[in-house]
């Protein structure tokens, strides 16, 4: 398997050094610059980190020792790497963090070497990836298409082989959508399962989670194990029960991928049955997430004293919507969030996990979701059409794991497994059953620095 685990093994076995791998990643950054994946690169940091990795004794090395790593332009921060949230105005104020967030501390202990920042749309407000004032991120499978968003730069970097694994965040599908667009694996962890400190800037009333995008289940499981904050234990049934849910909005290719994944799980010994798609809960979750995102953006711009005319028109309209939201409405949204979290448990009364498509259609073209408009209602509706019920896992605090299953018209197809709170490792074990039964993917680019 070609992934971050294999790359770390090659370094541990002496087939290649961390310094050589980093030079290959830096070269790939420049060679693949047209992908728009990387928006900030610190080559001195990269080389210093790799040299330190090569000097570290073997008994002090983690599972990803010496593997290059890129951090998203939104979410947990890495020391020395300034984040601009895809916004020209934020970028102008950005300072280099003096320390890692708790999440990055834990990931760094695995041996990952942060050295740059990946692209995100302004304030993470889209499921495509076109940062303000910078080139759009493109899909390595077809550069005319988006890699998804908002963790699109991370997905493009991994699919393009610039790196084997990258930091990503998810407040309404932003790990799972790029995973589906680019043939990657990505877990949105359970609420409370990963650290959000010390400043909790990406908390968003509990709907946001962070972790990684990678090419394999084992890479995601290793990363999650390194940052995991224990919750109440969850155990799969002796014969795992899978509920297949197919939203009517999903096209035939997306439905086929989910059905074939269900058959693969049945072949692995799971019990599979059909349930109605949770569209009503998904619509309610989408509305709650929209309220939280609008109020959060209004507070964010006010805290940084950024006027509306310095952000894209759609962001300005969202911020205006947030400022107009009374405290009573926000309080009501927090109560709805708690109620929906409770109701979501009904999905798992007869199932250990729900299997669904991630997207409703093929990956969108670059520019398909324009932030120059001024209609938040239309924009948010377009996001929900592209990724049906994506916000449900965020608002209900459920873990959701996206992984590839098959191809259509030269592009990977993605499915997702959603489980009850705390079932993250159970979902990863189900994905480990599914992964070897999935049609093989041949990525358009090899991982930089990985020996053949």
Buried (B, 14 or more C-beta within 10 A) or exposed (E): EBBBBBBBBBBBEEEBBBBBBBBBBBEBBEBBEEBBBBBBBBBEBBBBBBEEBBEBEEEEBBBBBBBBBBBBBBBBBBBBBBBBBBBBBBBEEBEEBEEBBBBBBBBBBBBBBBBBBBBBBBBBBBBBBBBBBBBBBBBBBBBEBBBBBBBBBBBBBBBBBBBBBBBBBBBBBBBBBBBBBBBBBBBBBBBBBBBBEEEEBBBBBBBBBBBBBBBBBBBBBBBBBBBBEEBEEBEBEEEBBBBBBBBEBBEEBBBBBBBBBBEBBEEBEBBBEEBEBBBEBBBBBBBBBBBBBBBBBBEBBEEEEBEBEBBBBBBBBBBBBBBEBEEEEBEEBBEBBEEBBEBBEEBBEEBBBBBBBBBBBBBBEBEBBBBEBBEBEEBBEBBBEBBBBBBBBBBBBBBBBBBBBBBBEEBBBBBBBBBBBBBBBBBBBBBBBBBEBBEEBEBBBEBBBBEE
